[in-house]
Amino acid sequence: MKSNSLKVQIWKYLSIFSIFILSFLWLFQVLFLNKFYEFSKIKQLDNTINLIKESYNNNSLYSNVDNYAEDNGICIQIFTDKKIIYDSQIFNKGCMPKNVDYRDVFIKSSLDKETYKLINPRFNNEVLLKAIKLNSNTYAFLSSSLQPLDGAVEIIKKELVIVSIMVLLFSFLIGYFISKKLSKPIEKINKTAKIMAQGDYENAYFFIDENILELNELVATLNQTNDELTKIDELQKEILANVSHDLKTPLTMIKAYAEMVRDLTYKDDIKREDNLNVIIEETDRLNLLVNDIIELTKINNDLQNLNITEFDLVELINSIINRFSIMDANFVFKNKLPIIVKADKIRIEQVIYNLIINAINYTGNDKKVIINLKENDKYVHVEIKDTGKGIDEEDLKLIWKRYYKVDKKYRREKKGSGIGLSIVENILKKHKFNYGVNSIKNKGTTFYFDIDKC
């Protein structure tokens, strides 16, 4: 067992705490016992003095003081004109002989009260004596034995030795079992965490059979972390496989057409031009794929803050449509009047651009892409429709996933990288805009989102 392990540390601190408590007990029970006993006697005599004063003034001295003096072993004598008018009539080691001259000493001192420590000549023991002046010629003297406690201290020491051994033994045993109970689930968590650290997320399930709130919360957090890491790992594998495939195809074509130009068509202007155009198109496709991956990474890692500005949404859509003028697409966009909205213009441009590319890739034979804008007081509802074969209902929630294919026979067109919809979702989420998709089989699909108006 390592000296710095949790189990050893818990056991060590519990043991130190037990030793501290025992040391505290020894200190007060042995070293300060006599002082505490003397303090208690002084307090007891002070209480008796208060009782005497009250009883003397109320003429109920004998009935109130007798029982109290007997119960607490206190001798009480009251003198008037040097004559005893009250004596508690008990006989113990605290009672001073009547022929001792302490009374005359106090009476001549003209003090109202005084405390003395005297030696009782009768028993040769120390006596604590309190003297008070009740009126001009009446005095009360209270005495109690300060019986040496050395014998009692020796007995207490022997008892404390036995108690200390038992307490230490029990504390060591209890500390061991407590430390084992607390460290066992943590060791189990650590063991599973090592499995997770090795990338084996499937077998890294955290579980403890303990009703400890903090540990249960830690287990829940680690399981959630493991789930997220599992998703990230699957995503990495998925992206690697799909990107590798998407990179391989254009690279193969670029190499093939380049070799064709070099070996076969370099003298034929028309064929050479066609081959070079293919190389350029495939290079553009590679560039688009890389840019989309970089863009998605930036958005996911929140590296870019939104730059909210006001702009004309109609003008932005028209400018995007103009870029696709060379493509075989039939755009339907009827809005003419300006509509001023508030968002990050560059990011919303990416959203519309990717949705249009998606619509072009999946629209029907009529090549129609329909863009509708619907306004209300707070926002503009943007719709981008295609006339393709639609998406099954069970696939609608999955289309935002990177590289998700609604049709296994689907073959991606040259335009688009396969992660465009994921970029769209991330941008709209960051804006906190409402968005979604509706689809009707064999009639087409509509992507929509709402954008704030100024």
N, C-alpha and C positions, 0 to 999 in steps of 0.2 A: 504494500500500500504506500503510495507516494505521500511524502510529508506535506505537500501543498495541495492535496486533493480535498474536495469539499467535505468528504466524510471525516477526514482527520481534523480539518479546521473546525467543523461543528463540534466534534467531540472535545477538542482542545478548549474551545471557548466555554462550553458548558462546564468543563472541569475547573477552569480558572474561576468561573463565576461561583462554583461551589466552594472553592478554597477561599475566595474573598468573603463569602457569607460566614464561613466558619471562623475566619480571622476576626471579623467584626464581632462575632459572638464571644470569642475568647477575650477580646479587648475589653468589652463592657462587663462581662460576667466575672472576670478575674481581676483585671487591673483597676477598674473603677467601681467595684462592688462596694467597698467601704465608703467611698465618697458618696455614692448614690444612697447608701443606707443612712449616712449622716444627714444628707439633704432631706431625705424623707422624714427623719425624726424632727428636724427643724420645722418642716412644713406642718407636721402633726402638732407640734407644740404651738405654732402660730394659730392654727385652727382652734385649739383648746383655749388660747388666750381670748380670741374673739368670742367664743362661747361664754367664757367667764365674764367678760365685760357686759355682754348682753344679759346674762342671767343675774348678775349683780345689780344692774340697773333696774331689772324687773322683779327683784326680790324672789327669784326662783332658782337660786344658786344650787341648793342641795339636790333638788329633784332632777336637774338637767346635767349637772357635772359629774355626779357620782358614777353613773353607768358608763359615761364616755371615758372617764379616767380609768375605770377598771378594765374596760374592753381594750384599751390601748396601752396599758401598763404605765400610766403616768401618775406620778405623785404630785399632789396639789396641796399647798398650805397657804392660808390667808391669815395675815396678821393685822391687828389694829392696836395701836399703841403697844406694840411688841408683845401682844397676846394673841394666841392662836384662836381664831373664830371659826376656822374651817380646816379640816384635815381629811383628805380622801380616804384615810384609814386602810390603805393597802400596804403590803410589805413586800418589796422586791428590791432588786439591786439598784434601782433608780432612785430610791428614797434616801435622801441625805439625813444624817443624824441631826437631832434638834440642837445639839450643842455646838455645831459648826458655825463660825462667825460670818458666813457669806451674807446673811441677812443684814447684819449691822453695816457691812461694807456697802451694800446697795443703798440702804436707807440714808446713810451719811453722804452718799454721792450726789443726792438731789436729782438723779436721772429718772426719767419716766419709764424707761425700759432698758434692759441690758441682757446680753447672752454670755454665759460662762461655761468653760469646760473645767470640771473639777474632778478630783480623785476621791471616790467614796472610801473613807478609811475603814468602814465596816467590811467591805468586800474587796477593797483595793482594785476597783474598776473605775473606768472613766465614765463620768456622768455629764450629760448636757443639761444645763439649767437656764431657764428663762425667768427673769424677774420683771415685774411690771408694777406701776403705781396706779392704784384704782382711784384714790382721792388723797387728800392732804396727809392722812395718817393711816391709810389702808394699803397693804401691799400683798401681792400674790406671787408665790414662787412655784414654778412647775419644773419638775426634773424627770429625766428618763435615761435609762442606762444605754450607753454606747457599747454594748457587749462586743468584744473583739470577734470579728468574723473570720479570723484566720483558719479556724477549723472548718468552717463552712466553705471557705474558698478552696481548701484542699480537697474536700469532698466534690465540689463543683468541678475542679480540675480533672479528677478521676472520671467523673461522669462525662465531661467534655471530650476526654480522650476516646472513650468508647463511642460517644455520639459522632465524633469527627471521623473515626474509622468507618463507621456504618454509613454516614452521609457521603463520604468520599467513594466508598465502594458502590453505593447505590447510584451516585451521580455518574461514575465511570460507566456503569452498566446501562443506566438510562440514556446517558449521552451517546453511548455506542449505538443503541437501538434507534434513538431519534435520528442520529446522523445517517444511519443506514437507511431508515425509512425516507428521509428527505433526499438523500443522494441517489438512491436507486432509480427513481423516475428520471432524474436529470441525466444519469449515466445512460439510461435507455434512450432518452431524447438525443444525447450526444452520439450514440451508436448509430441511430437512424440518420442523424445529420451527416455523418461521415459517408453513409451510403448515398445520400442526396448529393454530397460534394463530389462524388465519383461519377455523377451523371446518371445513376440508376434511379430515375424518378419514379418508375413504376413500382419498385419495391420499397420506396422511401415513404412509408405511411407512418405518421407519428400517432402513438396511442399510449396512454398511461392509465392505470386503474387506481387513481388517487383523486380524492375530493379536495384538491388544493386549487383555489381560484386562479392564482397567478400562473401556476404550471399548466392548468387547463387552457388558459388564454394563450400561453406560449405555444402549446400544441396546436391550437386552432390556427394561430398565425403562421406557424411553420407548415402546416398542411395547405393553407392557402398559398403560401410562397411556393411550395412544391407544385401545386396545380398550375400556378403562373409560369414557373420554370418549365413544366412539362409542355405547356402551350408554346412557350418561346422556342423550346427545343424542336418541337414538331414543326413550328413555323420556319425555323432555320433550315431544317432538312427539306421542307417543302420548297422554300425559296431557292435553296441550292440546287435541288433537282430541276425545278422549272427554269431557273435562270440559266443553268448549264445547258438545258435543252434549247432554250431560246437563243443562247449565244452560239451554240454549235451550228444550228441551221444557217444563219446568215454568214457566219465565218466560212462555212463549207462552200456556200454559193459565191462569196467574194473570191475565195481562192480559185474555184473552178472557172469563173468568168474571167478572172485575171489571167489565168493560164491560157484560156481560150483566146483572149486578146493577144497574148504574147506569141502563141504558137500558130493560131489559125486565122484570126480575123483582123490582124493588125494592118493588112493591106486593103481590106474591104471597109470603106468608110461607113457605110450604113450599118453593117453588122457590128463593127467596132463600136459605133455610137450606141447601139442597142445594148451591147454587153457592158459598156461603161455605165449606162443608165441603171442597169440592174445592180452593179457594184455600188453606185451612189445610193440607190434606194435601200439596199441592205445595210449600208453604213448608217443611213438615217435611222433605220430601225434599231440598230445597235445603240446609237446615240440616244434615241428615245427611251429605250429600256434602261440604260444606265442612269439617265436623268431622273426617270420616274423612281428608280430604287433610291437614289440619293435624296430625292424630294420626300419620299415616304419616310425615310430614316430621320430626316430633319423634323418632320411633323410629329412622328411618334416620340421622339426624344425632346420635343418641345423646345427646339433650338431657335425657333423663329417666333417672335411675338407678332401678334396681329397689329397691323397698321390701319386702324379704322378711319375711313374717309368717306366723303359724300361723292357720288358719281351717278351718271346716267346709265341705268341698266339697259335700256333699249339700244343706246349707242354701243355699249360693250358687246351685246349679243350680235349686232350687225357687223361689227369688226371681226368677230370670231367666224361668223358665217362666210365673210369674204375670204378668209384664209382657206376655206374648203371649196372655193370656187372651181379649182382644177379637178376636184373629185367628182365621181359620178353619183351625185346626191341631189335630191329634190327637196329643198328647204321650204317650209311653210311657216312664215312669221309675219303676222299681220299688224303688230303694234308699230305705230309710227310716232306718237307723241312721246316726249321725254318722260321718264319715270325716275325720280331721284331717290336713291337708296343709300343706306349707311352700312358699310362693311369694309373688309380688307379687299380692295379691288383686285389685286394680283391673285389672291387665293380664290376669290369667286370666279375669276377668269379661268383658273385651273379647273374648278368644278364644272363650269359650263362646257369647257373644251373637252374634258374627259367624257362627260355625258353625251355630247354630240358624237364623239368618236365611237362610243359604245352603240349609239343609235344607228350610225352608219354601218357598223359591222354586222348588226343583227336585223336591220330593216328588211322589208319584203321586196318582192320583185319590182315594185313601183319606185323603190329607192327613196321613199318619202320619209322626211324627218320633220316632225311638227313641234313648234315651240310656241307655247301659250303663256301669257302673263295675265294674272287676275289680281286686281287691287282691292284692298280695303283700307280702313283708316290707319292701321298699324303696320301692315306688312304687304309684300307682293308675293303671290303664290306663283312659282315658276314650274312649268311642266315641259318635259322633253320626251316626245313620243316617237316610237318606231312602229312599223306595220308588219313586224316579223311574226314568227310562229309562237311567241310568248314563252313564259316560264311556268313550270309546274309550281303549284302552291307550296309544296314542301321544300322547294329550292329557293323561294323568295328570301328567306331569312339568311341564306348562306351565300348569296351572290356578292356580299360585301367582303367575303374572305378573299385573301390574296390567291390568285390563280384558281379560284373555284370555277369548275366547268359544269354548266347545267346540262351539258350533253357530252357523254364520253366520246362520241364521234366528232365532236366539235373540233374544228381546226382553226386556230386563231389567224385572223387576217394580218396583213403586213402592218396595218395601223393599229397601235395599241400595244401595251406591254404586259397586260394581264393583271396589273395592280392598280389600274386607273380608278376603279370603284372604291378600292381601299383608301386611296388618296382623297377621293370625294367625301367619304364618310368621316375621315379624320378632320378635314377642314371644316365641315359642317358641325361636327361635334364641338370643335374648338370655338366656333362662333355661337354655339348653343342654339342653332337654328333647327327647326322641325324639318324632317326629311323622311323619305320613304319611297316605296315602289309599288305599283299595281300592275297586274298582268292578266290578260285574257288569252287563253289558248287560241292560236291561229288568227288572233286579231292584233296582237302587238303588246308592247310593254311601255309603261309611263313611269319615268323617274321624276320626282318632284322635291322641292324644298321651298321654305319660306325665308324671305330676306326682309330685314327691317326697313321701313320707310323713314324718311327724314321728317 
